[in-house]
Amino acid sequence: MTLYPKLIMDALATVTYAGTKKNLVDSNMVVDTPAINGQTVKVVLEFPRDTDPFLKSTVKAAEAAIKYHCGKDVEVEIITEFKSKPRPAVEKLLPDVKNIIAVSSGKGGVGKSTVAANLAIALGRLGYKVGLLDCDIFGPSQPKMFQVEDARPYAVNVDGRDLIEPIEKYGVKLLSIGFFVSPDTATLWRGGMATNALKQLIADADWGALDYFILDTPPGTSDIHLTLLQTLSITGAIIVSTPQQVALADARKGIDMYRNEKVNVPILGLVENMAWFTPAELPANRYYIFGKEGCKQLAEEMGVPLLAQIPLVQGICESGDAGQPAALNSDSMTGLSFINLAQSVVTVVNRRNKELPKTKIVGVK
């Protein structure tokens, strides 16, 4: 069979690109006229980005379509190009971010996301440039805490790359998978899909220059944590726990994960959340519902600082649910607690950067 460009284009017109629900020709993905040399065909396809989830399947379908319409003996070479420039190498990600802080907890329900949100806001109120990434793919909470659940980030072109523009509120740049999925629907994704989504929120976003990039990690030790360690050079980790013994047992596991010899991320310190209960009508009273100073004892045992003890106050929960985190009101007891936490974090980060080398990204296994 004699090959000619229209025959190749007709074959490519039978292939649907899932990203647009149109065929390759109508999607304007065929770059220039297909090159033909005897029984060899060379086609250049342009995809939106190098992380396109439909790239491999589309290329295979295009090869199969050409062979079906032009003969199985035809040699097909498909070159891929991208509208946006390729994602930078891992070691060159976020070059303008000075410090990356992972806020973690071994156990869920200890108020880690509340601490992460208020820490980010408090750092912003101290005059620092701050970003906050909600790394909990299956249970994102930061959009609600910042009262931006209806926000939909848009793309901006930066140096030839299409990047997601973070939502900015209270002086904090924020991204969460919660902006891209329905809040009323469970996210039924396998681990690979979740980690790829997280990588996009990191690498394909316009974070710009930041003094502090706060990572609100999911509870426990999981694929998400490993992805973060393999993607970012994390300055240090903050472990959040309640004084309760069952929470402290899990906090030890979180500390062990970062201190693992293959990880070596410094523990900046512990935050004891729900340290005591203080009724609004009795502000001088303290009731140790979950135990007394459990995190303080763990910090001493592990040889790390106790950065803050945050009281259990009804207003913290209410302000978080209302999208008005407590750190916005530095005149309140809880607001002052988070400002003090932020100042402590700045101190330990500066000390860590003077005394320790930059954390190395964990090798991919």
Contacts in CASP RR format, 6 or more apart in sequence:
PFRMAT RR
TARGET T0000
AUTHOR 0000-0000-0000
METHOD contacts of the structure
MODEL  1
MTLYPKLIMDALATVTYAGTKKNLVDSNMVVDTPAINGQTVKVVLEFPRD
TDPFLKSTVKAAEAAIKYHCGKDVEVEIITEFKSKPRPAVEKLLPDVKNI
IAVSSGKGGVGKSTVAANLAIALGRLGYKVGLLDCDIFGPSQPKMFQVED
ARPYAVNVDGRDLIEPIEKYGVKLLSIGFFVSPDTATLWRGGMATNALKQ
LIADADWGALDYFILDTPPGTSDIHLTLLQTLSITGAIIVSTPQQVALAD
ARKGIDMYRNEKVNVPILGLVENMAWFTPAELPANRYYIFGKEGCKQLAE
EMGVPLLAQIPLVQGICESGDAGQPAALNSDSMTGLSFINLAQSVVTVVN
RRNKELPKTKIVGVK
1 70 0 8 1.000
1 71 0 8 1.000
3 36 0 8 1.000
3 38 0 8 1.000
3 39 0 8 1.000
3 41 0 8 1.000
3 70 0 8 1.000
3 74 0 8 1.000
4 36 0 8 1.000
5 33 0 8 1.000
5 34 0 8 1.000
5 36 0 8 1.000
7 69 0 8 1.000
7 70 0 8 1.000
8 34 0 8 1.000
8 36 0 8 1.000
8 41 0 8 1.000
8 43 0 8 1.000
8 66 0 8 1.000
8 70 0 8 1.000
9 25 0 8 1.000
9 30 0 8 1.000
9 34 0 8 1.000
10 69 0 8 1.000
11 65 0 8 1.000
11 66 0 8 1.000
11 68 0 8 1.000
11 69 0 8 1.000
11 70 0 8 1.000
12 23 0 8 1.000
12 24 0 8 1.000
12 25 0 8 1.000
12 30 0 8 1.000
12 34 0 8 1.000
12 43 0 8 1.000
12 62 0 8 1.000
12 65 0 8 1.000
12 66 0 8 1.000
13 23 0 8 1.000
13 24 0 8 1.000
13 25 0 8 1.000
13 26 0 8 1.000
14 23 0 8 1.000
14 65 0 8 1.000
14 69 0 8 1.000
15 23 0 8 1.000
15 24 0 8 1.000
15 58 0 8 1.000
15 61 0 8 1.000
15 62 0 8 1.000
15 65 0 8 1.000
16 22 0 8 1.000
16 23 0 8 1.000
16 24 0 8 1.000
17 23 0 8 1.000
17 24 0 8 1.000
17 27 0 8 1.000
17 29 0 8 1.000
17 54 0 8 1.000
17 58 0 8 1.000
18 54 0 8 1.000
18 57 0 8 1.000
18 58 0 8 1.000
19 27 0 8 1.000
19 54 0 8 1.000
20 26 0 8 1.000
20 27 0 8 1.000
24 30 0 8 1.000
24 45 0 8 1.000
24 58 0 8 1.000
24 62 0 8 1.000
28 46 0 8 1.000
29 45 0 8 1.000
29 46 0 8 1.000
29 47 0 8 1.000
30 43 0 8 1.000
30 44 0 8 1.000
30 45 0 8 1.000
30 46 0 8 1.000
31 44 0 8 1.000
31 45 0 8 1.000
31 46 0 8 1.000
31 81 0 8 1.000
32 44 0 8 1.000
34 41 0 8 1.000
34 42 0 8 1.000
34 43 0 8 1.000
35 41 0 8 1.000
35 42 0 8 1.000
35 43 0 8 1.000
36 42 0 8 1.000
39 73 0 8 1.000
39 74 0 8 1.000
39 75 0 8 1.000
40 74 0 8 1.000
40 75 0 8 1.000
40 77 0 8 1.000
41 66 0 8 1.000
41 70 0 8 1.000
41 74 0 8 1.000
41 75 0 8 1.000
41 76 0 8 1.000
41 77 0 8 1.000
42 77 0 8 1.000
42 78 0 8 1.000
42 79 0 8 1.000
43 62 0 8 1.000
43 66 0 8 1.000
43 76 0 8 1.000
43 77 0 8 1.000
43 78 0 8 1.000
43 79 0 8 1.000
44 78 0 8 1.000
44 79 0 8 1.000
44 80 0 8 1.000
44 81 0 8 1.000
45 58 0 8 1.000
45 59 0 8 1.000
45 62 0 8 1.000
45 78 0 8 1.000
45 79 0 8 1.000
45 80 0 8 1.000
45 81 0 8 1.000
46 80 0 8 1.000
46 81 0 8 1.000
46 82 0 8 1.000
46 83 0 8 1.000
47 54 0 8 1.000
47 55 0 8 1.000
47 58 0 8 1.000
47 80 0 8 1.000
47 81 0 8 1.000
47 82 0 8 1.000
47 83 0 8 1.000
48 82 0 8 1.000
48 83 0 8 1.000
48 84 0 8 1.000
48 162 0 8 1.000
49 82 0 8 1.000
49 83 0 8 1.000
49 84 0 8 1.000
49 87 0 8 1.000
49 161 0 8 1.000
49 162 0 8 1.000
49 204 0 8 1.000
50 82 0 8 1.000
50 84 0 8 1.000
50 86 0 8 1.000
50 87 0 8 1.000
51 87 0 8 1.000
51 196 0 8 1.000
51 199 0 8 1.000
51 200 0 8 1.000
51 204 0 8 1.000
52 82 0 8 1.000
53 196 0 8 1.000
55 80 0 8 1.000
59 78 0 8 1.000
59 80 0 8 1.000
62 76 0 8 1.000
62 78 0 8 1.000
63 76 0 8 1.000
63 78 0 8 1.000
66 74 0 8 1.000
66 76 0 8 1.000
67 74 0 8 1.000
67 76 0 8 1.000
83 162 0 8 1.000
84 157 0 8 1.000
84 160 0 8 1.000
84 161 0 8 1.000
84 162 0 8 1.000
85 159 0 8 1.000
85 160 0 8 1.000
85 161 0 8 1.000
87 161 0 8 1.000
87 203 0 8 1.000
87 204 0 8 1.000
88 203 0 8 1.000
90 230 0 8 1.000
90 231 0 8 1.000
90 361 0 8 1.000
91 233 0 8 1.000
91 361 0 8 1.000
93 202 0 8 1.000
93 203 0 8 1.000
93 231 0 8 1.000
93 232 0 8 1.000
94 100 0 8 1.000
94 202 0 8 1.000
94 207 0 8 1.000
94 210 0 8 1.000
94 213 0 8 1.000
94 232 0 8 1.000
96 207 0 8 1.000
96 208 0 8 1.000
96 209 0 8 1.000
96 210 0 8 1.000
97 207 0 8 1.000
97 208 0 8 1.000
97 209 0 8 1.000
97 210 0 8 1.000
97 213 0 8 1.000
98 210 0 8 1.000
98 211 0 8 1.000
98 212 0 8 1.000
99 211 0 8 1.000
99 212 0 8 1.000
99 213 0 8 1.000
99 235 0 8 1.000
99 349 0 8 1.000
99 353 0 8 1.000
100 213 0 8 1.000
100 215 0 8 1.000
100 232 0 8 1.000
100 233 0 8 1.000
100 234 0 8 1.000
100 235 0 8 1.000
100 236 0 8 1.000
101 119 0 8 1.000
101 212 0 8 1.000
101 213 0 8 1.000
101 214 0 8 1.000
101 215 0 8 1.000
101 234 0 8 1.000
101 235 0 8 1.000
101 236 0 8 1.000
101 237 0 8 1.000
101 238 0 8 1.000
101 268 0 8 1.000
101 345 0 8 1.000
101 349 0 8 1.000
102 215 0 8 1.000
102 217 0 8 1.000
102 228 0 8 1.000
102 234 0 8 1.000
102 236 0 8 1.000
102 237 0 8 1.000
102 238 0 8 1.000
102 258 0 8 1.000
102 265 0 8 1.000
103 112 0 8 1.000
103 115 0 8 1.000
103 116 0 8 1.000
103 119 0 8 1.000
103 214 0 8 1.000
103 215 0 8 1.000
103 216 0 8 1.000
103 217 0 8 1.000
103 237 0 8 1.000
103 238 0 8 1.000
103 240 0 8 1.000
104 112 0 8 1.000
104 217 0 8 1.000
104 220 0 8 1.000
104 225 0 8 1.000
104 237 0 8 1.000
104 238 0 8 1.000
104 239 0 8 1.000
104 240 0 8 1.000
104 254 0 8 1.000
104 258 0 8 1.000
105 111 0 8 1.000
105 112 0 8 1.000
105 219 0 8 1.000
105 220 0 8 1.000
105 239 0 8 1.000
105 240 0 8 1.000
105 241 0 8 1.000
105 247 0 8 1.000
105 250 0 8 1.000
105 251 0 8 1.000
105 254 0 8 1.000
106 219 0 8 1.000
106 220 0 8 1.000
106 221 0 8 1.000
106 239 0 8 1.000
106 241 0 8 1.000
106 247 0 8 1.000
106 250 0 8 1.000
106 251 0 8 1.000
106 253 0 8 1.000
106 254 0 8 1.000
107 219 0 8 1.000
107 220 0 8 1.000
107 241 0 8 1.000
107 246 0 8 1.000
107 247 0 8 1.000
107 250 0 8 1.000
107 251 0 8 1.000
108 219 0 8 1.000
108 220 0 8 1.000
109 219 0 8 1.000
110 219 0 8 1.000
110 240 0 8 1.000
110 241 0 8 1.000
110 242 0 8 1.000
110 247 0 8 1.000
110 273 0 8 1.000
110 274 0 8 1.000
111 240 0 8 1.000
111 273 0 8 1.000
111 274 0 8 1.000
112 216 0 8 1.000
112 217 0 8 1.000
112 219 0 8 1.000
112 240 0 8 1.000
112 273 0 8 1.000
113 134 0 8 1.000
113 136 0 8 1.000
113 141 0 8 1.000
113 142 0 8 1.000
113 145 0 8 1.000
113 216 0 8 1.000
114 145 0 8 1.000
114 273 0 8 1.000
114 316 0 8 1.000
114 320 0 8 1.000
114 325 0 8 1.000
115 238 0 8 1.000
115 240 0 8 1.000
115 271 0 8 1.000
115 273 0 8 1.000
115 310 0 8 1.000
115 338 0 8 1.000
115 341 0 8 1.000
116 132 0 8 1.000
116 142 0 8 1.000
116 214 0 8 1.000
116 215 0 8 1.000
116 216 0 8 1.000
117 132 0 8 1.000
117 142 0 8 1.000
117 145 0 8 1.000
117 146 0 8 1.000
117 216 0 8 1.000
117 320 0 8 1.000
117 325 0 8 1.000
117 327 0 8 1.000
118 325 0 8 1.000
118 326 0 8 1.000
118 327 0 8 1.000
118 335 0 8 1.000
118 338 0 8 1.000
118 341 0 8 1.000
119 214 0 8 1.000
119 238 0 8 1.000
119 327 0 8 1.000
119 338 0 8 1.000
119 341 0 8 1.000
119 342 0 8 1.000
119 345 0 8 1.000
120 130 0 8 1.000
120 131 0 8 1.000
120 132 0 8 1.000
120 172 0 8 1.000
120 212 0 8 1.000
120 214 0 8 1.000
121 130 0 8 1.000
121 170 0 8 1.000
121 171 0 8 1.000
121 172 0 8 1.000
121 325 0 8 1.000
121 327 0 8 1.000
121 328 0 8 1.000
121 338 0 8 1.000
122 327 0 8 1.000
122 335 0 8 1.000
122 338 0 8 1.000
122 339 0 8 1.000
122 341 0 8 1.000
122 342 0 8 1.000
123 130 0 8 1.000
123 211 0 8 1.000
123 212 0 8 1.000
123 214 0 8 1.000
123 342 0 8 1.000
123 345 0 8 1.000
123 346 0 8 1.000
124 130 0 8 1.000
124 170 0 8 1.000
124 171 0 8 1.000
124 172 0 8 1.000
124 342 0 8 1.000
125 327 0 8 1.000
125 328 0 8 1.000
125 330 0 8 1.000
125 339 0 8 1.000
125 342 0 8 1.000
126 339 0 8 1.000
126 342 0 8 1.000
126 343 0 8 1.000
126 346 0 8 1.000
128 211 0 8 1.000
128 212 0 8 1.000
128 346 0 8 1.000
129 209 0 8 1.000
129 210 0 8 1.000
129 211 0 8 1.000
129 212 0 8 1.000
130 171 0 8 1.000
130 172 0 8 1.000
130 173 0 8 1.000
130 210 0 8 1.000
130 211 0 8 1.000
130 212 0 8 1.000
130 213 0 8 1.000
130 214 0 8 1.000
131 166 0 8 1.000
131 172 0 8 1.000
131 173 0 8 1.000
131 174 0 8 1.000
131 207 0 8 1.000
131 210 0 8 1.000
131 212 0 8 1.000
131 213 0 8 1.000
131 214 0 8 1.000
132 142 0 8 1.000
132 172 0 8 1.000
132 173 0 8 1.000
132 174 0 8 1.000
132 175 0 8 1.000
132 213 0 8 1.000
132 214 0 8 1.000
132 216 0 8 1.000
133 174 0 8 1.000
133 175 0 8 1.000
133 176 0 8 1.000
133 201 0 8 1.000
133 202 0 8 1.000
133 213 0 8 1.000
133 214 0 8 1.000
133 215 0 8 1.000
133 216 0 8 1.000
134 140 0 8 1.000
134 141 0 8 1.000
134 142 0 8 1.000
134 143 0 8 1.000
134 174 0 8 1.000
134 175 0 8 1.000
134 176 0 8 1.000
134 177 0 8 1.000
134 178 0 8 1.000
134 216 0 8 1.000
135 198 0 8 1.000
135 215 0 8 1.000
135 216 0 8 1.000
135 217 0 8 1.000
135 218 0 8 1.000
135 224 0 8 1.000
135 228 0 8 1.000
136 177 0 8 1.000
136 216 0 8 1.000
136 217 0 8 1.000
136 218 0 8 1.000
136 224 0 8 1.000
137 177 0 8 1.000
137 187 0 8 1.000
137 189 0 8 1.000
137 194 0 8 1.000
137 197 0 8 1.000
137 198 0 8 1.000
137 218 0 8 1.000
137 224 0 8 1.000
138 186 0 8 1.000
138 187 0 8 1.000
138 189 0 8 1.000
138 194 0 8 1.000
138 218 0 8 1.000
139 187 0 8 1.000
139 218 0 8 1.000
140 176 0 8 1.000
140 177 0 8 1.000
140 178 0 8 1.000
141 216 0 8 1.000
142 174 0 8 1.000
142 176 0 8 1.000
142 216 0 8 1.000
143 149 0 8 1.000
143 151 0 8 1.000
143 174 0 8 1.000
143 176 0 8 1.000
143 178 0 8 1.000
143 179 0 8 1.000
143 183 0 8 1.000
144 183 0 8 1.000
144 320 0 8 1.000
144 321 0 8 1.000
144 323 0 8 1.000
145 320 0 8 1.000
145 323 0 8 1.000
145 325 0 8 1.000
146 167 0 8 1.000
146 169 0 8 1.000
146 170 0 8 1.000
146 172 0 8 1.000
146 174 0 8 1.000
146 323 0 8 1.000
146 325 0 8 1.000
147 169 0 8 1.000
147 322 0 8 1.000
147 323 0 8 1.000
147 324 0 8 1.000
148 167 0 8 1.000
148 169 0 8 1.000
148 174 0 8 1.000
148 179 0 8 1.000
149 178 0 8 1.000
149 183 0 8 1.000
151 167 0 8 1.000
151 179 0 8 1.000
152 179 0 8 1.000
153 164 0 8 1.000
153 165 0 8 1.000
153 166 0 8 1.000
153 167 0 8 1.000
153 175 0 8 1.000
153 179 0 8 1.000
154 164 0 8 1.000
154 165 0 8 1.000
155 162 0 8 1.000
155 163 0 8 1.000
155 164 0 8 1.000
155 165 0 8 1.000
156 162 0 8 1.000
156 163 0 8 1.000
156 165 0 8 1.000
156 206 0 8 1.000
157 163 0 8 1.000
158 206 0 8 1.000
161 204 0 8 1.000
162 204 0 8 1.000
163 204 0 8 1.000
163 205 0 8 1.000
163 206 0 8 1.000
164 175 0 8 1.000
164 200 0 8 1.000
164 201 0 8 1.000
164 204 0 8 1.000
164 205 0 8 1.000
164 206 0 8 1.000
165 205 0 8 1.000
165 206 0 8 1.000
166 173 0 8 1.000
166 174 0 8 1.000
166 175 0 8 1.000
166 205 0 8 1.000
166 206 0 8 1.000
166 207 0 8 1.000
167 173 0 8 1.000
167 174 0 8 1.000
167 175 0 8 1.000
167 179 0 8 1.000
168 174 0 8 1.000
170 325 0 8 1.000
170 328 0 8 1.000
173 207 0 8 1.000
173 208 0 8 1.000
173 210 0 8 1.000
175 201 0 8 1.000
175 205 0 8 1.000
176 201 0 8 1.000
177 187 0 8 1.000
177 197 0 8 1.000
177 198 0 8 1.000
177 201 0 8 1.000
181 187 0 8 1.000
187 194 0 8 1.000
189 197 0 8 1.000
191 223 0 8 1.000
192 223 0 8 1.000
194 223 0 8 1.000
194 224 0 8 1.000
195 223 0 8 1.000
195 224 0 8 1.000
195 227 0 8 1.000
198 224 0 8 1.000
198 227 0 8 1.000
198 228 0 8 1.000
199 227 0 8 1.000
199 231 0 8 1.000
202 231 0 8 1.000
202 232 0 8 1.000
203 231 0 8 1.000
207 213 0 8 1.000
212 345 0 8 1.000
212 349 0 8 1.000
215 228 0 8 1.000
215 232 0 8 1.000
215 234 0 8 1.000
217 224 0 8 1.000
217 225 0 8 1.000
217 228 0 8 1.000
218 224 0 8 1.000
218 225 0 8 1.000
219 250 0 8 1.000
220 250 0 8 1.000
220 253 0 8 1.000
220 254 0 8 1.000
221 253 0 8 1.000
221 254 0 8 1.000
221 257 0 8 1.000
225 257 0 8 1.000
226 362 0 8 1.000
228 234 0 8 1.000
229 263 0 8 1.000
229 265 0 8 1.000
229 361 0 8 1.000
229 362 0 8 1.000
230 361 0 8 1.000
230 362 0 8 1.000
230 363 0 8 1.000
230 364 0 8 1.000
231 361 0 8 1.000
232 361 0 8 1.000
233 358 0 8 1.000
233 359 0 8 1.000
233 360 0 8 1.000
233 361 0 8 1.000
234 265 0 8 1.000
234 359 0 8 1.000
235 266 0 8 1.000
235 268 0 8 1.000
235 349 0 8 1.000
235 352 0 8 1.000
235 353 0 8 1.000
235 359 0 8 1.000
236 258 0 8 1.000
236 265 0 8 1.000
236 266 0 8 1.000
236 267 0 8 1.000
236 268 0 8 1.000
236 349 0 8 1.000
236 352 0 8 1.000
236 359 0 8 1.000
237 258 0 8 1.000
237 265 0 8 1.000
237 266 0 8 1.000
237 267 0 8 1.000
237 268 0 8 1.000
237 269 0 8 1.000
238 267 0 8 1.000
238 268 0 8 1.000
238 269 0 8 1.000
238 270 0 8 1.000
238 271 0 8 1.000
238 307 0 8 1.000
238 345 0 8 1.000
239 251 0 8 1.000
239 254 0 8 1.000
239 255 0 8 1.000
239 267 0 8 1.000
239 269 0 8 1.000
239 270 0 8 1.000
239 271 0 8 1.000
240 251 0 8 1.000
240 270 0 8 1.000
240 271 0 8 1.000
240 273 0 8 1.000
241 247 0 8 1.000
241 248 0 8 1.000
241 250 0 8 1.000
241 251 0 8 1.000
241 270 0 8 1.000
241 271 0 8 1.000
241 272 0 8 1.000
241 273 0 8 1.000
241 295 0 8 1.000
241 298 0 8 1.000
242 272 0 8 1.000
242 273 0 8 1.000
242 274 0 8 1.000
242 275 0 8 1.000
242 290 0 8 1.000
242 295 0 8 1.000
243 272 0 8 1.000
243 274 0 8 1.000
243 275 0 8 1.000
243 288 0 8 1.000
243 290 0 8 1.000
243 291 0 8 1.000
243 292 0 8 1.000
243 293 0 8 1.000
243 294 0 8 1.000
243 295 0 8 1.000
244 290 0 8 1.000
244 291 0 8 1.000
245 294 0 8 1.000
247 290 0 8 1.000
248 294 0 8 1.000
248 295 0 8 1.000
248 298 0 8 1.000
251 270 0 8 1.000
251 295 0 8 1.000
251 298 0 8 1.000
252 298 0 8 1.000
252 302 0 8 1.000
255 267 0 8 1.000
255 302 0 8 1.000
255 304 0 8 1.000
257 263 0 8 1.000
258 264 0 8 1.000
258 265 0 8 1.000
258 266 0 8 1.000
258 267 0 8 1.000
259 265 0 8 1.000
259 267 0 8 1.000
262 362 0 8 1.000
262 363 0 8 1.000
263 362 0 8 1.000
264 359 0 8 1.000
264 360 0 8 1.000
265 359 0 8 1.000
266 352 0 8 1.000
266 356 0 8 1.000
266 359 0 8 1.000
267 302 0 8 1.000
267 304 0 8 1.000
268 304 0 8 1.000
268 305 0 8 1.000
268 307 0 8 1.000
268 345 0 8 1.000
268 348 0 8 1.000
268 349 0 8 1.000
268 352 0 8 1.000
269 299 0 8 1.000
269 304 0 8 1.000
269 305 0 8 1.000
269 306 0 8 1.000
269 307 0 8 1.000
269 348 0 8 1.000
270 295 0 8 1.000
270 298 0 8 1.000
270 299 0 8 1.000
270 302 0 8 1.000
270 304 0 8 1.000
270 305 0 8 1.000
270 306 0 8 1.000
270 307 0 8 1.000
271 295 0 8 1.000
271 306 0 8 1.000
271 307 0 8 1.000
271 308 0 8 1.000
271 309 0 8 1.000
271 310 0 8 1.000
271 341 0 8 1.000
272 293 0 8 1.000
272 294 0 8 1.000
272 295 0 8 1.000
272 296 0 8 1.000
272 306 0 8 1.000
272 308 0 8 1.000
272 309 0 8 1.000
272 310 0 8 1.000
273 310 0 8 1.000
273 312 0 8 1.000
274 289 0 8 1.000
274 290 0 8 1.000
274 310 0 8 1.000
274 311 0 8 1.000
274 312 0 8 1.000
275 288 0 8 1.000
275 293 0 8 1.000
275 295 0 8 1.000
275 309 0 8 1.000
275 310 0 8 1.000
275 311 0 8 1.000
275 312 0 8 1.000
276 286 0 8 1.000
276 287 0 8 1.000
276 288 0 8 1.000
276 289 0 8 1.000
276 292 0 8 1.000
276 309 0 8 1.000
276 311 0 8 1.000
276 312 0 8 1.000
277 286 0 8 1.000
277 287 0 8 1.000
277 288 0 8 1.000
277 289 0 8 1.000
277 311 0 8 1.000
277 312 0 8 1.000
277 313 0 8 1.000
278 285 0 8 1.000
278 286 0 8 1.000
278 287 0 8 1.000
278 311 0 8 1.000
278 312 0 8 1.000
278 313 0 8 1.000
278 333 0 8 1.000
279 285 0 8 1.000
279 287 0 8 1.000
280 313 0 8 1.000
280 314 0 8 1.000
283 333 0 8 1.000
286 311 0 8 1.000
289 312 0 8 1.000
290 312 0 8 1.000
293 309 0 8 1.000
295 306 0 8 1.000
295 309 0 8 1.000
296 306 0 8 1.000
296 309 0 8 1.000
299 305 0 8 1.000
299 306 0 8 1.000
300 306 0 8 1.000
305 344 0 8 1.000
305 348 0 8 1.000
307 341 0 8 1.000
307 344 0 8 1.000
307 345 0 8 1.000
307 348 0 8 1.000
308 337 0 8 1.000
308 338 0 8 1.000
308 340 0 8 1.000
308 341 0 8 1.000
308 344 0 8 1.000
309 337 0 8 1.000
310 316 0 8 1.000
310 334 0 8 1.000
310 337 0 8 1.000
310 338 0 8 1.000
310 341 0 8 1.000
311 333 0 8 1.000
311 334 0 8 1.000
311 337 0 8 1.000
313 326 0 8 1.000
313 333 0 8 1.000
313 334 0 8 1.000
315 326 0 8 1.000
315 334 0 8 1.000
316 326 0 8 1.000
316 334 0 8 1.000
319 325 0 8 1.000
319 326 0 8 1.000
319 328 0 8 1.000
319 329 0 8 1.000
320 326 0 8 1.000
326 332 0 8 1.000
326 334 0 8 1.000
326 335 0 8 1.000
326 337 0 8 1.000
326 338 0 8 1.000
327 335 0 8 1.000
327 338 0 8 1.000
327 339 0 8 1.000
327 342 0 8 1.000
328 335 0 8 1.000
329 335 0 8 1.000
330 336 0 8 1.000
330 339 0 8 1.000
END
